[in-house]
């Protein structure tokens, strides 16, 4: 897939006709090719959607050679589609002539999902509106429109996705969620989390991918630095109190907490989890799954799991005062708890728990380590460019001169056919707050934020972690600025 697909939102695209006709579209592609061969500049606005012509003049476009397949691909992009084959499949659905399925809906959804996985998308959004319908991918935290099926197909798309996930087809007035497996080959599959939301114009559906293999990669692949890994493994090895994995929503907490549980997962330990819902199945872990909006069921699941007296209890999120109180109580009673919590920083996690009515002295005794994480986009190694005289920019960004070693190289995004606007993939930046005896006394005594921050161990804050990724050429200064702003 070319880079132009993910940048075409910057250009003017068109919607497919309300009743698209395949022969009409084929003829349009032929007309583009015919206009190009005759030197007619009217074809240039369509052909400029191709990556090789994105920054070319009309004269350069007309001087180049193109094929019918390229004209078809450019036409599909101009209609805001990922490629010609996807657009043709939708047109066939509308005509009731899809070759692989009586109405083509199932095959269209599979193609959209397989293309999303191929391009590294983390989410796929199916979004109905009054006058149009769109499908978007989230790639490295950025959204890209990849398809605009006729709005009439919206209910059928929603029904098929819900059928794939074994969801209640009659329930379309309340949010719902489920997880199912999509086979990729004989030996590999990927977990897809489905979330449905009723909106004014229909049912919006969010799909997110969870690769079970991701939790076996280890902490190094997540972006943790060696001192941070040592502190985290020490806390996991002690198996007492509570370890919190915190950060904003959709910043990798799920993979981190599963990775931690995977490291502990041995026959010598009894491990249980309460999740809303289970996103990755782990052999050897007793996983209790509830719906996201079933708060009473979620809290009851924690109570039931604690009665089983597990050595380790994983709680997917401390979302209520009851779930937080149960986790803290269990930690102080001798059980080891790992949980996630939404907060912008490690320090703010303590404030969040206090806001959930957890007494300061209970909190001070329970929490042993807080891991806070954010995600930065990785620079594409195929096209990144070195920034000349980077020192002034780094100083202006707040980095001390002492941190800028001789030979420090700064890189910036460029963009090529192997990436998305100069970036490909994401990496975590972490800060760890280890609750030492001194810090525990500060928390118990309602110490202020400045005191707590000053007590943080030298296992790295977000700025230091980001600087290490900058120094390694993994990310760009603009990404770091976006994180710190």
C-alpha positions in Angstrom: 0.0 0.0 0.0 1.5 3.3 -1.0 2.0 6.3 1.3 -0.5 8.3 -0.8 -3.3 6.2 0.6 -2.7 7.5 4.1 -2.2 11.1 3.0 -5.0 11.5 0.6 -7.3 13.1 3.2 -5.3 16.3 2.4 -6.6 16.2 -1.2 -10.1 16.6 -2.4 -11.9 13.3 -2.8 -15.4 12.4 -4.1 -18.1 10.1 -2.9 -19.3 7.1 -5.0 -22.6 7.7 -6.7 -25.6 6.6 -4.7 -26.2 3.6 -7.0 -22.7 2.9 -8.3 -22.3 0.9 -11.5 -19.2 -1.2 -12.1 -19.2 -0.7 -15.9 -19.5 3.1 -15.4 -16.4 3.0 -13.1 -14.4 0.9 -15.5 -15.2 3.4 -18.2 -14.1 6.3 -16.0 -10.7 4.6 -15.5 -10.4 4.1 -19.3 -11.3 7.8 -19.8 -8.5 8.8 -17.4 -6.0 6.6 -19.4 -7.3 8.0 -22.7 -7.0 11.6 -21.5 -3.5 10.9 -20.3 -2.4 9.5 -23.7 -3.9 12.4 -25.6 -2.2 15.0 -23.3 -5.5 16.2 -21.7 -4.6 17.8 -18.4 -8.0 16.9 -17.0 -6.6 13.5 -15.9 -4.0 15.0 -13.7 -6.2 15.7 -10.7 -7.0 12.0 -10.5 -3.5 10.7 -11.2 -2.0 12.9 -8.6 -3.5 10.5 -6.0 -0.8 8.0 -7.0 2.4 8.2 -4.8 4.7 8.7 -7.8 2.7 11.8 -8.9 1.9 13.4 -5.6 4.4 16.3 -6.0 4.7 16.3 -9.8 3.6 19.0 -12.2 0.9 18.4 -14.8 3.6 18.4 -17.5 5.6 15.7 -15.6 2.5 13.6 -15.1 1.6 13.7 -18.8 5.1 12.9 -19.8 5.1 9.7 -17.6 3.8 6.3 -18.7 0.8 4.8 -16.8 -1.1 1.5 -17.1 -4.9 0.9 -16.9 -4.3 -0.7 -13.5 -2.7 2.5 -12.3 -5.5 4.6 -13.6 -8.0 2.3 -11.8 -6.1 2.6 -8.6 -5.9 6.4 -8.9 -9.7 6.5 -9.5 -10.3 4.4 -6.4 -8.2 6.7 -4.3 -10.0 9.7 -5.7 -13.2 8.2 -4.4 -11.5 7.8 -1.0 -11.0 4.0 -1.3 -7.9 2.1 -0.3 -7.6 0.4 -3.7 -9.6 -0.6 -6.8 -10.4 -4.1 -5.6 -12.1 -2.9 -2.4 -14.2 -0.4 -4.4 -15.2 -3.0 -6.9 -16.2 -5.4 -4.1 -18.6 -2.8 -2.7 -20.1 -2.0 -6.1 -20.7 -5.7 -6.6 -22.4 -5.8 -3.2 -24.7 -3.0 -4.3 -25.5 -4.9 -7.5 -25.9 -8.2 -5.7 -23.2 -9.8 -7.8 -20.3 -10.4 -5.4 -18.4 -13.4 -6.5 -17.4 -14.8 -3.1 -20.6 -14.2 -1.1 -24.3 -13.8 -2.0 -24.2 -10.2 -0.9 -20.4 -9.7 -0.5 -20.8 -8.1 3.0 -18.8 -10.8 4.8 -16.0 -10.8 2.3 -15.8 -7.0 2.3 -15.4 -6.9 6.1 -12.7 -9.6 5.9 -10.8 -7.6 3.3 -11.0 -4.5 5.3 -9.7 -6.3 8.4 -6.9 -8.1 6.6 -5.8 -4.8 5.0 -5.9 -3.1 8.4 -3.7 -5.8 9.9 -1.3 -5.7 6.9 -0.9 -1.9 7.3 -0.4 -2.1 11.0 -3.7 -0.5 12.1 -4.7 -0.9 15.7 -8.3 0.0 15.2 -11.0 0.0 12.5 -14.0 2.3 12.8 -17.3 1.6 10.9 -19.2 4.9 11.1 -22.7 5.6 9.7 -23.9 9.2 9.1 -27.1 10.5 7.5 -25.6 11.2 4.1 -22.5 9.0 4.0 -20.7 6.1 5.6 -17.0 5.8 6.2 -14.5 3.2 7.3 -11.3 4.5 9.1 -8.1 2.9 10.2 -6.1 4.1 13.2 -2.5 3.7 12.4 0.2 4.7 15.0 -2.5 6.9 16.7 -3.5 8.8 13.6 -6.9 8.3 11.7 -7.2 7.7 8.0 -10.3 7.2 5.9 -9.9 4.1 3.8 -13.4 3.4 2.4 -16.8 5.2 1.9 -19.4 2.5 1.2 -22.9 3.5 0.3 -24.8 4.6 3.4 -27.5 2.0 2.6 -25.0 -0.8 3.5 -24.6 0.4 7.1 -27.1 -1.8 8.8 -25.9 -4.9 6.9 -22.3 -4.2 7.8 -23.2 -3.8 11.5 -25.2 -7.0 11.5 -22.5 -9.0 9.9 -19.8 -7.8 12.3 -22.0 -8.6 15.2 -22.7 -12.0 13.8 -18.9 -12.6 13.5 -18.5 -11.8 17.2 -21.6 -13.9 18.2 -23.3 -10.8 19.6 -27.1 -10.2 20.0 -28.3 -9.1 16.6 -31.5 -7.6 18.0 -29.7 -5.3 20.5 -28.9 -2.0 18.8 -30.2 0.5 21.4 -27.4 -0.1 24.0 -23.6 -0.3 23.8 -22.2 -3.8 23.7 -18.9 -5.5 23.3 -17.4 -8.9 22.6 -14.1 -10.5 21.5 -13.6 -13.1 18.7 -10.7 -14.6 16.9 -10.0 -14.0 13.2 -7.9 -16.8 11.7 -4.9 -15.5 9.7 -3.4 -18.9 8.7 -3.5 -22.5 9.9 -1.4 -21.7 12.9 -2.0 -18.0 13.6 -5.0 -15.9 14.6 -5.6 -12.5 16.0 -8.1 -11.4 18.7 -10.6 -8.7 17.7 -12.4 -6.6 20.3 -15.8 -5.4 19.0 -17.5 -2.4 20.6 -20.9 -1.2 19.3 -22.3 2.3 20.0 -25.8 3.5 19.0 -25.6 7.0 17.5 -28.3 9.2 15.9 -27.6 7.8 12.4 -27.1 4.1 13.2 -24.7 1.8 14.9 -21.1 2.8 15.1 -18.7 -0.1 15.5 -15.1 0.0 16.8 -12.8 -2.9 16.2 -9.4 -3.2 17.9 -6.8 -5.8 17.4 -5.0 -7.8 20.0 -2.1 -10.1 18.9 -1.6 -12.9 21.5 2.1 -13.1 20.4 2.7 -9.5 21.5 2.7 -10.5 25.2 5.6 -12.9 24.6 7.9 -10.2 23.2 9.2 -9.1 26.6 9.6 -5.7 28.3 12.6 -4.7 26.1 10.4 -4.6 23.0 7.9 -2.4 24.7 10.5 0.4 25.1 11.4 0.0 28.8 15.0 0.9 29.6 17.3 -1.6 31.5 17.0 0.2 34.9 13.2 0.3 34.5 13.0 -3.4 33.6 15.1 -4.2 36.7 12.8 -2.2 39.0 9.7 -3.8 37.4 11.0 -7.3 37.6 12.0 -6.7 41.2 8.5 -5.7 42.1 7.0 -8.7 40.2 9.5 -11.0 41.9 8.6 -9.8 45.4 4.9 -10.6 44.8 3.6 -8.4 47.5 1.4 -5.3 47.5 0.2 -3.8 44.2 1.8 -2.8 40.9 -0.1 -0.2 38.9 0.2 0.2 35.1 -1.1 3.7 34.3 -1.3 6.1 31.3 -3.9 7.6 29.0 -6.4 5.4 27.2 -5.1 3.6 24.1 -1.5 3.9 25.1 -0.5 0.3 25.5 -1.4 -0.5 29.1 -3.2 -3.7 28.1 -0.1 -5.2 26.4 2.2 -4.2 29.3 0.0 -5.8 32.0 -0.4 -8.9 29.9 3.3 -9.1 29.4 3.8 -8.8 33.2 1.3 -11.6 33.9 3.0 -13.7 31.2 6.3 -13.4 33.0 4.7 -14.6 36.2 2.8 -17.4 34.6 4.3 -20.6 35.9 2.7 -23.8 37.3 4.0 -22.8 40.7 1.6 -19.8 40.9 -2.2 -19.6 41.0 -3.1 -16.6 38.8 -6.5 -15.1 38.3 -7.8 -12.1 36.4 -10.9 -10.0 36.2 -11.3 -8.3 32.8 -13.9 -6.3 31.0 -13.7 -8.2 28.8 -10.9 -10.8 28.3 -8.9 -9.5 25.3 -6.1 -12.1 25.1 -6.6 -15.7 26.4 -3.6 -16.8 28.5 -3.1 -20.5 29.1 -2.6 -21.1 32.9 -4.5 -18.0 34.0 -8.0 -18.2 35.4 -9.6 -15.3 33.5 -13.0 -13.9 34.6 -14.7 -11.9 31.8 -17.5 -9.3 32.2 -19.0 -6.7 29.9 -17.5 -3.2 30.2 -20.7 -1.6 31.3 -21.5 -4.3 33.9 -20.1 -2.5 36.9 -21.9 -4.7 39.5 -20.7 -7.8 37.7 -17.2 -6.5 37.5 -17.0 -5.7 41.2 -18.6 -9.1 42.1 -16.0 -10.8 39.9 -13.2 -9.2 41.9 -14.8 -10.4 45.2 -15.3 -14.0 43.8 -11.7 -14.1 42.5 -10.3 -13.0 45.9 -12.2 -15.8 47.6 -10.3 -18.3 45.5 -7.1 -16.9 47.2 -4.9 -16.6 44.1 -1.2 -15.8 44.5 -1.6 -13.1 41.8 -4.8 -11.2 40.8 -4.8 -9.1 37.7 -7.6 -6.4 37.5 -7.9 -4.9 34.0 -8.8 -1.5 35.3 -9.6 0.2 38.7 -12.6 2.1 37.4 -14.7 2.6 40.6 -14.2 3.3 44.2 -15.4 -0.2 45.0 -12.9 -2.0 42.7 -10.1 0.3 43.9 -10.9 -0.5 47.6 -11.1 -4.2 46.9 -7.7 -4.1 45.2 -6.0 -2.1 48.0 -7.6 -4.3 50.7 -6.4 -7.5 49.0 -2.9 -6.0 48.6 -2.7 -5.1 52.3 -4.0 -8.6 53.2 -1.0 -10.3 51.5 -2.2 -10.9 47.9 -0.3 -9.6 44.9 -2.4 -7.4 42.7 -1.6 -6.0 39.2 -4.0 -3.5 37.8 -4.3 -0.6 35.3 -5.5 2.9 36.0 -6.0 5.8 33.7 -3.8 8.8 34.6 -1.4 11.1 32.8 1.6 10.5 35.1 2.8 8.1 37.8 2.3 10.8 40.4 -1.2 11.6 39.2 -2.1 7.9 39.8 -1.9 8.5 43.5 -4.2 11.5 43.2 -6.7 9.4 41.2 -6.8 6.7 43.9 -7.3 9.3 46.6 -10.2 10.7 44.5 -11.6 7.2 44.6 -11.8 7.5 48.4 -8.8 5.3 49.2 -7.4 6.3 52.6 -3.9 7.7 52.4 -2.4 5.2 54.9 -4.0 2.2 53.1 -2.7 3.5 49.8 0.8 4.0 51.2 1.0 0.4 52.4 -0.5 -1.2 49.3 1.2 0.4 46.3 4.8 -0.8 45.6 5.4 0.4 42.1 3.6 2.6 39.5 4.5 2.3 35.8 3.3 5.1 33.7 3.5 4.9 29.9 2.8 6.8 26.8 3.4 5.9 23.1 5.5 7.7 20.6 5.5 7.1 16.9 8.6 5.4 15.5 10.5 7.0 12.7 10.6 5.0 9.5 14.1 3.7 9.1 13.8 3.7 5.3 13.3 7.4 4.9 14.1 9.3 8.1 16.4 12.3 7.5 19.1 13.8 9.7 18.4 17.3 11.0 21.3 19.7 10.5 22.5 21.6 13.6 20.0 20.0 16.0 21.4 21.5 19.2 19.4 24.8 19.1 16.1 22.9 18.7 16.9 20.5 21.5 17.9 23.3 23.9 14.7 25.2 22.9 12.7 22.0 23.7 14.0 22.2 27.3 16.9 19.6 27.2 20.0 20.7 29.2 23.2 21.1 27.3 24.8 18.5 29.6 22.4 15.9 28.1 23.5 16.5 24.5 26.5 14.4 24.0 29.0 15.2 21.2 27.8 13.6 18.0 24.1 13.7 19.1 22.1 13.1 15.9 18.5 14.2 15.5 16.2 12.7 12.9 13.0 13.9 11.3 10.2 12.2 9.3 10.2 12.2 5.5 7.7 9.8 4.1 8.0 6.9 1.7 6.0 3.9 0.3 6.9 1.8 3.4 5.4 4.1 6.1 2.7 6.5 7.0 3.9 10.1 6.8 7.4 9.2 7.9 6.4 7.0 10.8 5.9 3.2 11.2 4.9 1.7 14.5 5.0 3.0 18.0 7.2 2.6 21.1 6.6 3.2 24.7 8.1 5.9 26.9 7.9 5.1 30.6 8.4 6.6 34.0 8.4 4.5 37.2 7.6 5.6 40.7 8.8 3.1 43.2 7.2 3.5 46.6 10.1 3.5 49.0 9.8 3.8 52.8 10.3 7.5 52.5 7.8 7.9 49.8 5.3 5.7 51.7 5.6 8.1 54.6 4.9 11.1 52.3 1.8 9.4 50.9 0.5 8.4 54.3 1.0 12.0 55.5 -0.8 13.4 52.5 2.5 14.8 51.1 2.0 17.4 48.3 2.7 16.7 44.7 6.1 18.4 44.7 7.4 16.3 47.6 6.2 13.1 46.0 7.8 14.1 42.6 11.1 14.9 44.4 11.1 11.4 46.0 10.8 9.6 42.6 13.7 7.2 42.0 16.1 7.7 39.2 14.5 5.1 37.1 13.6 7.7 34.5 10.8 10.1 33.9 8.9 10.6 30.6 11.2 13.4 29.4 14.4 11.3 30.1 12.9 8.2 28.5 11.9 10.2 25.4 15.4 11.7 25.2 16.9 8.2 25.0 14.6 7.4 22.1 15.6 10.7 20.4 19.3 9.9 20.9 18.8 6.4 19.4 17.1 7.9 16.3 13.9 6.0 17.1 11.6 9.0 17.2 11.4 12.7 16.3 11.5 15.9 18.3 8.0 16.8 17.1 6.7 13.5 18.7 8.4 14.3 22.0 7.0 17.8 21.9 3.5 16.4 21.3 4.0 14.1 24.4 5.3 16.8 26.7 2.8 19.6 25.7 
